[in-house]
């Protein structure tokens, strides 16, 4: 288990933070780091890749407390968890979030495009100034079902734990293509204590998101 110190190099208008991070410790799309700030916070905060990796740095999705400003020292552990697997090899990725803009899907989208695939993103209205790749197609959520039926070969979703029942309604009982879902929830122990805060029942099986996720395979 890797542990190290880093610092916040920048914070953007969306609440994302950029941290210094050696290339070998940058999480794969969907994985996470556990971070504690100075002065030490009571609970560790999961940091997920939330953009295209840059040289020596990592943009993290906007989960960091507002008090974490540039210059803040962070104690980090990871990478942790199960990231996206099948979705990484998609040729036509259908990426979506029914609730909010899916920052954690951006690294996956970049990877698919980098590998020569195509990607379409379905989400609520985009925040202004979001850095998106030029090759990414943006479509309304209303077109999701038809696109899964006629175009995509793999889907990837992002939703909070409490919205998993709604996700089954969105994708249907038997989605036409395989998929994975990133489950967003608190993960204070990172799998060390089996605290149960992130426990979820998916497809009738109990799971800990911090260990078996945060990306879980979706079964019909």
N, C-alpha and C positions, 0 to 999 in steps of 0.2 A: 504494500500500500504506500503510494507516494504522498508525502506531506512536504509542503514548502511554503515560503513567504513570498508574497507578491505585493503589488500596489496598484491602485486605480490610476490609470493614466489620463482618462477622459470620461466624461458623462455627457450624453447627447440629450436633445430635447424630448426624446421618447422615454427617457429613463434607463436606457441601456448604459452599461459601463464597459470600458475597454481596460483590460488588465494585461500586464506583461506575463507571458506564458511561453515556456520553451516548446518548440514544435512537438516534441515527443509526449508532452503532457496536455496537449489540446484534445478535448473529448471528441469522439466521433459524433456525427449528427445524432441527437437524441440522448447521448450520455450527459453526465453532469459532474460538476465539482461541488464540494461542500465548503463553504466559506464562513469564516468568523472575522469580524472587523475588530479594530482596536479603537477604544477599549473593548475588551472581549464581550461579545454579545452572548446572551443566555442561550439562544438557539442558533444553530448553524443554518445558513441560507443556501439552498441549492442554486447554483449558477449554471445555466444552459447556454451552449453556443447559440447566438442570435444574429448571425450574419456571416459573411464570407471571411474565413481566417486571413489575417494579414501577417506580414513578417514580424515574428517576435511578439505578437499580440493577439488578443481574442476579444471580440465584441460579444457581450453576454446579453441574453434576453432581459427585459426590464422587470427583474424580480428583486433587485437589491434595494435595501431601505433608502429613503430619500436623504438620510444623514451620511450615506457613503459617498463622499465627494472625492475629486481628484486629489491624490496624495495620501489617501487612507491606506494603511497597511492591512493586508488580508492574510489570514492563515488558511491555507487551502489543503484539501485532501481529495485525491482522485487521480484520474477519471474513474467514475463509478457508474454502475448500472448497465442495463441492456439498451443499446441504441437501436437505430433503424438497421435492419438487415436486408430483408427482401426488397424493400423500397429502394435501396442503394443501386440495385441492378435493373430498375425499371427503364423501359425504353420510352414509355408514354405515361408519365406520373400524373395522377390526379391528386392534388394536395388541397386540403380544405380544413376550415374551422367554422363550426356553426355559431360560435359565441363571440370570439374576438380575433383580432389580427394574430396569426400564428407565427410569432417570431421564431419559435423553435424549429419550424419547417424550412426556414431560409437556408441553413447549411445543407440540408438534404437536397433542396432544389438546386443549389449551386453545384453539388456533387453530381447529380443526375445530368445537368447540362454540361458539366465538364467532361463527363464520360460519353458525350455524344447523344444523349437522350433528349426528350422533350418534356416539358412540364406545363401544367395549367393550374392556376391557383383560384380557388373559390373561397371567398371570405366576406364578412360584412365590410362596409365602406372602409377604404384604406386610410390610415392616418396620413396627413400631408408630409411630404419629404421622406417617405420610407425608401431606403436604398434597395431597389429591386433590379435584378438582371434584365437586360434589354430583351433577351430571348424568351422571357417568361410571359405566358398568356394569362391575362386577368379576366375572369368571367364571373357573372353573378351566381349566387347560390342556387337560383332557380334552374340553372342549366346543369347542375351536378349529376342528376340521375341519368339524363340523356348521354352526357359525356362518358360516364362509367359504362354505359351500355354499348356505345358505338365507337369509342376512341381509346380509352385508357387500358393499360395492362396491369396496373397496380395502383392502389390508393393509399394515402397516408393522411391521417387526421390528427388534430390536436384538440383536446377538450379537458375541462376540469373533471375530477373524479365524480362529482355529483351529477354531471351531465351524461355519463355513460348510457343510462337508459334512453335518453333522447337521441344519442348517436345511433343506436340500433334502429330507431324510427327513420333517421335520415338515410342510412345506407340500405335499409330493408333487411328482411329476415335472411335472405340469401343473396348477398352482393354478387354481381356478375364477374367480378375480378377479386383476387386476394388483396388483403390490406393489413395495415398496422396502425395502431393508435398510440399517440403520446398522451399519457395521463398526467395532468398537472395537479399536484397536491403537495402538502407539506411533507418533508422527509427529514426531520431533525436529526435522526441518528445515523442515516446513511447505511442502514443495514447492520450496524454494530450491536444494537441492543434489542432488536425485534420488538420495538416499542408498540407497534400496531397502529400508529397514527395513520399510516398510508395503506392500511389493509383494504382490499377490495375483492368482491366476488365477481368473476368474469367467466361467462360460459359455465356457471355452476362450480367453479373452482376458486378456493380462497387463494389470494396472492398478496404479497407485499410489493408495492410499486417500487420501493427503493432497491429491492434485490432483483425481482423478476422483471422489472421495468426500468425506467419509466415508459419504455416502448413495449407494448404487448401485441402479440399476433392476434388478429381478429378471426374468429372461427364462425362459420355459419350456424 
